[in-house]
């Protein structure tokens, strides 16, 4: 009789073999991995074009997977891709204080139009600095669309990589964050070197 650890190792090996076969046959549209961070467990997802989703610990993993299956492809497997390995490495460097910006390929398909413009403007906010919902709305070309900018940031499919945590309310308060206010505060403190 196998031990639980041996059975788990067998299961992991079988899953890895199936994922490689799916990739060879062109049946793997979204590869997903879990990644531990100081915030908790992240869910990273990548297509052949790049990272498409970062699920934060506050989000139910099943919900993230269901969103990927619904909006990207039902062919979602726990598997590895080079872009996932690179994202994991850069996230570890970021959380270790050795990286301030990310340089990974992103798949933008979960956002479009003004929302994408807001996220691109947000990506230009340097580490250690913050912007406001009004400033990113303006940078995205619609200065009066502050609420729409907030909605775009609340639905950022790749938080941390696109640093929506760097956007604050005009009064300097944190505002909302997909990962929760404590996670937002933690990320800002990390970037300020505290």
Backbone torsions as a table, in degrees:
resi	resn	phi	psi	omega
1	UNK	NA	131.5	-178.6
2	UNK	-76.2	148.7	173.5
3	UNK	-75.4	164.5	178.3
4	UNK	-60.6	-40.5	-179.5
5	UNK	-62.8	-43.5	179.5
6	UNK	-64.1	-41.4	178.6
7	UNK	-64.2	-40.8	177.5
8	UNK	-63.9	-40.9	178.6
9	UNK	-63.9	-41.3	176.6
10	UNK	-60.9	-45.4	-179.9
11	UNK	-60.5	-44.7	179.1
12	UNK	-61.8	-42.6	179.7
13	UNK	-65.0	-41.1	178.6
14	UNK	-63.6	-45.2	179.3
15	UNK	-61.5	-42.2	179.2
16	UNK	-63.9	-42.3	179.4
17	UNK	-64.1	-42.3	178.5
18	UNK	-65.3	-39.5	178.7
19	UNK	-64.5	-41.6	178.1
20	UNK	-63.9	-40.5	178.6
21	UNK	-64.8	-41.7	178.5
22	UNK	-62.7	-41.1	178.5
23	UNK	-63.2	-45.7	179.4
24	UNK	-59.5	-38.4	-177.4
25	UNK	-85.3	2.0	-179.5
26	UNK	72.6	25.1	-176.9
27	UNK	-103.3	1.0	-179.5
28	UNK	-103.3	105.2	-180.0
29	UNK	-92.6	-36.6	-179.0
30	UNK	-132.4	118.9	175.0
31	UNK	-97.1	137.6	-176.3
32	UNK	-128.0	138.1	173.8
33	UNK	-136.2	154.1	171.1
34	UNK	-95.5	149.9	179.1
35	UNK	-145.3	121.8	179.2
36	UNK	-77.3	139.5	-179.6
37	UNK	-141.8	169.9	175.6
38	UNK	-61.2	-20.8	176.4
39	UNK	-80.3	-20.5	-172.6
40	UNK	127.3	-167.2	-177.3
41	UNK	-76.8	126.6	174.9
42	UNK	-98.5	152.4	171.4
43	UNK	-112.2	118.7	-179.9
44	UNK	-107.0	134.3	179.8
45	UNK	-130.7	139.0	-179.1
46	UNK	-137.8	143.6	169.3
47	UNK	-103.1	-175.9	177.4
48	UNK	-65.3	-18.1	-178.9
49	UNK	-88.9	-17.0	179.8
50	UNK	143.1	-169.2	-179.4
51	UNK	-69.1	126.0	-176.8
52	UNK	-107.9	-22.3	-175.7
53	UNK	-156.9	138.2	168.8
54	UNK	-122.0	113.8	177.0
55	UNK	-91.1	128.0	-179.6
56	UNK	-85.8	161.1	-178.8
57	UNK	-58.0	-26.7	179.6
58	UNK	-74.3	-12.2	-178.7
59	UNK	-96.9	138.5	176.5
60	UNK	-66.8	128.6	-179.2
61	UNK	-57.7	-40.7	178.3
62	UNK	-60.1	-37.1	178.6
63	UNK	-66.6	-40.6	177.9
64	UNK	-63.8	-45.3	179.5
65	UNK	-64.4	-39.9	178.3
66	UNK	-64.5	-40.1	177.4
67	UNK	-61.6	-44.4	178.5
68	UNK	-62.0	-44.8	-179.6
69	UNK	-63.4	-37.1	-178.0
70	UNK	-77.6	-42.5	-171.1
71	UNK	-100.8	-17.3	-179.8
72	UNK	-114.5	-63.1	-180.0
73	UNK	-171.4	145.3	175.6
74	UNK	-72.9	-8.2	-179.5
75	UNK	-88.8	76.6	-179.5
76	UNK	-112.7	125.4	179.8
77	UNK	-134.8	148.5	170.7
78	UNK	-72.5	109.9	-174.7
79	UNK	-157.7	170.5	179.1
80	UNK	-108.0	151.3	173.2
81	UNK	-142.7	152.4	178.9
82	UNK	-55.1	-38.2	-179.4
83	UNK	-65.1	-31.7	176.8
84	UNK	-68.8	-43.4	178.2
85	UNK	-61.5	-40.9	178.9
86	UNK	-67.1	-41.3	177.9
87	UNK	-63.6	-41.7	178.9
88	UNK	-61.8	-44.4	-179.2
89	UNK	-61.9	-46.7	-178.6
90	UNK	-68.0	-36.0	175.5
91	UNK	-63.3	-42.5	177.5
92	UNK	-61.5	-41.3	177.4
93	UNK	-64.2	-42.3	178.9
94	UNK	-60.6	-52.3	-178.6
95	UNK	-67.2	-23.2	176.8
96	UNK	-86.7	1.6	178.2
97	UNK	79.2	14.4	-178.0
98	UNK	-104.8	3.5	-179.4
99	UNK	-147.0	139.3	179.0
100	UNK	-115.0	-21.5	179.6
101	UNK	-131.7	157.0	-179.4
102	UNK	-105.8	146.6	178.4
103	UNK	-133.9	70.4	178.3
104	UNK	-124.9	150.6	175.4
105	UNK	-69.1	135.5	178.0
106	UNK	-115.7	142.8	170.8
107	UNK	-101.3	112.9	-172.3
108	UNK	-88.4	9.5	-170.4
109	UNK	-63.1	-17.3	179.9
110	UNK	-86.3	6.2	177.2
111	UNK	-148.4	152.6	-178.1
112	UNK	-154.4	170.8	172.8
113	UNK	56.7	-135.9	-177.8
114	UNK	-59.4	-39.8	179.4
115	UNK	-59.0	-43.5	178.2
116	UNK	-65.2	-39.9	177.9
117	UNK	-60.9	-40.4	177.7
118	UNK	-63.0	-44.1	-179.7
119	UNK	-66.3	-38.6	177.0
120	UNK	-65.0	-38.8	176.1
121	UNK	-65.0	-40.0	179.0
122	UNK	-63.7	-37.6	-180.0
123	UNK	-62.6	-20.0	-179.3
124	UNK	-87.1	-4.4	177.5
125	UNK	-75.5	119.4	-176.7
126	UNK	-66.0	151.5	175.8
127	UNK	-58.7	139.1	-179.1
128	UNK	87.2	-5.8	178.1
129	UNK	-119.5	166.6	178.3
130	UNK	-133.5	161.0	172.6
131	UNK	-124.5	-176.6	176.4
132	UNK	-120.0	165.7	176.9
133	UNK	-59.5	-38.0	178.8
134	UNK	-66.2	-39.6	-178.1
135	UNK	-68.8	-37.2	179.1
136	UNK	-74.5	-32.5	174.8
137	UNK	-61.8	-43.8	179.0
138	UNK	-64.9	-45.4	179.5
139	UNK	-63.6	-26.4	178.5
140	UNK	-85.2	-0.8	174.5
141	UNK	100.1	2.3	-179.9
142	UNK	-136.9	80.4	-173.7
143	UNK	-56.7	-26.6	-178.4
144	UNK	-90.3	-3.9	-176.8
145	UNK	-91.6	50.4	-176.1
146	UNK	-65.0	-44.0	179.2
147	UNK	-64.7	-39.2	178.1
148	UNK	-65.5	-35.9	176.1
149	UNK	-64.4	-42.2	177.0
150	UNK	-60.7	-40.5	177.9
151	UNK	-64.7	-40.9	178.1
152	UNK	-61.4	-42.7	-179.6
153	UNK	-69.3	-36.9	178.8
154	UNK	-64.8	-24.6	-178.7
155	UNK	-109.1	19.0	178.0
156	UNK	-56.2	117.0	-178.0
157	UNK	-75.0	-15.8	-178.2
158	UNK	-128.5	59.8	179.2
159	UNK	-59.7	158.8	-172.6
160	UNK	76.0	-57.3	178.9
161	UNK	-63.1	-43.5	167.6
162	UNK	-103.2	108.7	-164.9
163	UNK	-77.4	66.4	179.4
164	UNK	-64.3	-17.0	176.3
165	UNK	-66.5	-15.1	179.8
166	UNK	-84.2	0.7	-178.9
167	UNK	-102.7	124.3	-177.0
168	UNK	-116.7	168.3	173.2
169	UNK	-69.8	161.3	-179.2
170	UNK	-62.0	-26.1	178.8
171	UNK	-85.5	5.8	178.2
172	UNK	88.6	-6.3	178.3
173	UNK	-72.3	155.6	-176.5
174	UNK	-59.6	-42.8	-172.5
175	UNK	77.5	-173.8	-177.2
176	UNK	-83.0	163.3	178.6
177	UNK	-154.5	137.7	-178.5
178	UNK	-53.4	-34.8	-179.2
179	UNK	-89.1	-0.7	-177.5
180	UNK	99.2	154.4	-177.3
181	UNK	-63.1	-36.8	-180.0
182	UNK	-64.1	-40.4	177.7
183	UNK	-63.5	-41.1	178.6
184	UNK	-61.4	-45.9	179.3
185	UNK	-62.8	-40.9	179.7
186	UNK	-62.1	-44.9	179.4
187	UNK	-64.1	-41.6	179.1
188	UNK	-65.9	-40.3	177.1
189	UNK	-63.3	-42.6	178.4
190	UNK	-58.4	-43.6	-177.3
191	UNK	-72.9	-24.3	177.0
192	UNK	-87.0	0.3	177.4
193	UNK	77.0	25.0	179.9
194	UNK	-93.9	NA	NA
